Amino acid sequence: MLGLNHLHQYNVAHRDLKPENLILGEDGKVKLIDFGMADFFTANEKQDSIVGTPYYIAPEVLTDNHDKRCDLWSVGVLAYVLLAGYPPFMGESDAEIFSKIKSCDWDFCGEVWDEVSEEAHDFIESLLSK
C-alpha cells in the first residue's frame, strides 16, 4: 500500500496489480514490479483503454472510464485472493468474469471467511465497490 500510495502521489497508476507483480525483495520488503501498463494521470483525467489481468480489472476499466483509483479495486481483489486462495470473480471465460466484475457480483462464500477478521472483511468491501 505504501508503494501504491507513492505512485498515486505522482499521478501514476500501475494498472496491473496481481500476485505475479509483487515480489519479496532482498531487504524483506514487498515490491511492485512490471510497470508495462502503468500510465500517468492528471487531475480529473480518465483513461479509455482496457488494460490489466482479467481477475483484477476494475469495473471502471471495463467501461473505458478509469483513473488511478482502478488500482484500489485490484488491491481488494489481491486481499481477497491472499485470504481465500481464490478470486472473488470466477467464470469459464473472460466475458463471464468481466460480467461479474461489472455487476460487482461477489461475496464472502466459503468456510475460509469464517476465520477472517471483520476488519479484513471491511477492508475488502471498501475496495470492491464501484
C-alpha positions as CSV (number, residue, x, y, z in Angstrom):
1,M,0.0,0.0,0.0
2,L,2.9,2.4,0.7
3,G,4.3,1.8,-2.8
4,L,1.0,2.3,-4.4
5,N,0.4,5.4,-2.4
6,H,3.8,6.7,-3.6
7,L,2.8,6.1,-7.2
8,H,-0.6,7.7,-6.8
9,Q,1.0,10.8,-5.2
10,Y,2.9,11.3,-8.5
11,N,-0.3,10.5,-10.5
12,V,0.9,7.2,-11.8
13,A,-1.4,4.2,-11.9
14,H,0.1,0.7,-12.1
15,R,-3.0,-0.8,-13.8
16,D,-1.9,-4.4,-13.5
17,L,-1.7,-5.3,-9.8
18,K,-1.7,-9.0,-9.2
19,P,0.2,-11.5,-7.2
20,E,2.7,-12.1,-10.0
21,N,3.6,-8.4,-9.9
22,L,4.6,-8.4,-6.2
23,I,7.9,-9.8,-5.1
24,L,9.8,-10.0,-1.9
25,G,13.0,-8.1,-2.1
26,E,16.3,-9.0,-0.5
27,D,15.5,-6.5,2.2
28,G,12.3,-8.4,3.1
29,K,10.0,-5.7,1.7
30,V,7.3,-6.4,-0.8
31,K,8.0,-4.6,-4.0
32,L,5.8,-3.7,-7.0
33,I,7.2,-4.8,-10.4
34,D,6.2,-4.8,-14.1
35,F,5.1,-1.2,-15.0
36,G,4.4,-2.1,-18.6
37,M,0.7,-1.0,-18.3
38,A,1.4,1.9,-15.9
39,D,0.4,5.4,-17.0
40,F,0.4,9.0,-15.8
41,F,-2.9,10.7,-14.9
42,T,-3.7,14.3,-14.5
43,A,-6.5,15.7,-12.2
44,N,-9.9,14.7,-13.5
45,E,-8.4,12.8,-16.4
46,K,-10.0,9.4,-17.3
47,Q,-8.4,6.7,-19.5
48,D,-10.3,4.8,-22.1
49,S,-8.1,1.8,-22.7
50,I,-8.9,-1.7,-21.3
51,V,-5.7,-3.0,-19.6
52,G,-4.8,-5.4,-16.9
53,T,-5.3,-9.0,-16.0
54,P,-9.0,-10.3,-16.1
55,Y,-9.5,-11.3,-12.5
56,Y,-8.0,-8.0,-11.2
57,I,-9.5,-5.4,-13.6
58,A,-11.8,-2.8,-12.0
59,P,-15.3,-2.3,-13.5
60,E,-14.3,1.3,-14.5
61,V,-11.6,-0.1,-16.7
62,L,-14.1,-2.3,-18.4
63,T,-16.3,0.7,-19.1
64,D,-13.5,2.7,-20.5
65,N,-13.6,5.4,-17.8
66,H,-11.0,4.9,-15.2
67,D,-8.3,6.8,-13.3
68,K,-5.6,5.8,-10.9
69,R,-8.2,4.6,-8.4
70,C,-8.6,1.4,-10.5
71,D,-5.5,0.2,-8.6
72,L,-7.5,0.2,-5.3
73,W,-10.0,-2.3,-6.8
74,S,-7.1,-4.5,-7.7
75,V,-5.8,-4.3,-4.1
76,G,-9.2,-5.5,-2.9
77,V,-9.0,-8.5,-5.3
78,L,-5.4,-9.2,-4.1
79,A,-6.5,-9.1,-0.5
80,Y,-9.4,-11.5,-1.2
81,V,-7.1,-13.9,-3.1
82,L,-4.4,-13.8,-0.4
83,L,-7.0,-14.6,2.3
84,A,-9.2,-17.1,0.5
85,G,-6.9,-18.7,-2.0
86,Y,-9.3,-18.0,-4.9
87,P,-10.5,-14.8,-6.7
88,P,-13.9,-13.1,-5.9
89,F,-14.9,-13.1,-9.6
90,M,-14.7,-16.5,-11.3
91,G,-16.0,-17.7,-14.7
92,E,-15.5,-20.0,-17.6
93,S,-14.4,-17.2,-19.8
94,D,-13.1,-13.6,-19.6
95,A,-16.5,-12.4,-20.7
96,E,-18.2,-14.2,-17.8
97,I,-15.6,-12.8,-15.4
98,F,-16.0,-9.3,-16.8
99,S,-19.8,-9.5,-16.4
100,K,-19.4,-10.4,-12.8
101,I,-16.9,-7.6,-12.2
102,K,-19.2,-5.0,-13.9
103,S,-22.1,-6.0,-11.7
104,C,-19.9,-6.3,-8.6
105,D,-21.2,-9.9,-8.2
106,W,-19.1,-11.3,-5.4
107,D,-19.5,-12.4,-1.8
108,F,-17.6,-13.9,1.1
109,C,-18.6,-17.5,0.4
110,G,-16.7,-20.5,1.8
111,E,-15.6,-21.6,5.2
112,V,-12.4,-19.7,5.0
113,W,-14.2,-16.4,5.5
114,D,-15.5,-17.6,8.9
115,E,-11.9,-17.3,10.2
116,V,-11.2,-13.9,8.6
117,S,-11.5,-10.8,10.8
118,E,-14.3,-8.2,10.4
119,E,-11.6,-5.6,9.7
120,A,-10.4,-7.7,6.7
121,H,-14.0,-8.1,5.5
122,D,-14.5,-4.3,5.8
123,F,-11.2,-3.6,4.0
124,I,-12.1,-5.7,1.1
125,E,-15.7,-4.5,0.9
126,S,-14.5,-0.9,0.9
127,L,-12.2,-1.6,-2.1
128,L,-14.5,-3.9,-4.1
129,S,-17.1,-1.2,-4.7
130,K,-17.6,0.9,-7.8
